[in-house]
Amino acid sequence: MKKTERKTLLVCPDCASSNIEFKVWYNPNDRKSTAFELDDGEIEDGWCHTCEVQISHCVESEVSIEIKTK
């Protein structure tokens, strides 16, 4: 049996791929990570593996995901 669920993903603004990465700061003492955001809301040092280019921001996209259930 399959169940469909809606989920919001962050994607590349150019190609809409969810295969993106952003630099984060990680504090090993409290095990928390924080994205490095600039004052205008853009994120520094992003990378899209599909476009193979550096990106400075991402956009939200709603997708439907099929989940197998027993």
Protein Blocks (a to p, Z undefined) as FASTA:
>chain_A
ZZdddddddddfklopabbcddddddfklopacddddfkopaehiacfklopacfbdcdd
ddddddddZZ
